[in-house]
Each structure stands twice: as structure tokens, then as C-alpha cells.
């Protein structure tokens, strides 16, 4: 399991950068983190309950709260703050960004939703 060694957020770019102990690093847009939040609000309580979150193009991160030695809780400026982003999940989000983002955009289009508020 990867361990985060450095976490930095750029307010100007709205990007969270995470470096891991194995030398890997990821740059994750706040919007992507918000719509892929591990919270029950987004993920539901099973694969068939997953929700498509629209209107978050301009979302930012207000606070990053460490949780033990294994995760962070992100407080988004839309006041969403549930769900723990473990080091493993952050690494996974980085590794799967391309297909997850494409699937998100397809889901928005299929449901007639927009990234804009």
C-alpha cells in the first residue's frame, strides 16, 4: 500500500498533488476528487446506488484534515466533507483518472447534466 509523503493543494489551479513513498505522484483536480468522493452520498451503499454529481466545475478544497497515518478528509467549498480519501484510494484515482473522467463525462451527458452549476 502506498503511503503519502507530501500533500499540497494549489488554490489557483484547484489541484491536489500527492507524493508517495514509492516515488509516484499524482495531480488530482478538486472537481474530480469531489465527484469521485468515497462518501456514501456519492458511492451509495452498493454499485447500483452510485450517484452522478453535477455542477462542480468550480469546486475547490477549503481544508485537508489528516486522519491517522492512512487518509485525509477533504472539506470542499460546497461543504461536502464526508468520505475518507485513503492513500490507496488517492493512488487509485491517479492511476485511473483517464477512464474515470471519461465515464463521468459520459454519465453527465446521458443524464442531461452539466459540470457547470
Buried (B, 14 or more C-beta within 10 A) or exposed (E): EBEBEEBEBEEEEBBBBBBBEEEEBBBBBBBBBBBBBBBEEBBEEEEEEEBBBBBBEEBBBBEBEEEEEBBBBBBBBBEBBEBBBBBBBBBBBBEEBEEBBEEBEEBBEEEEEEBEE
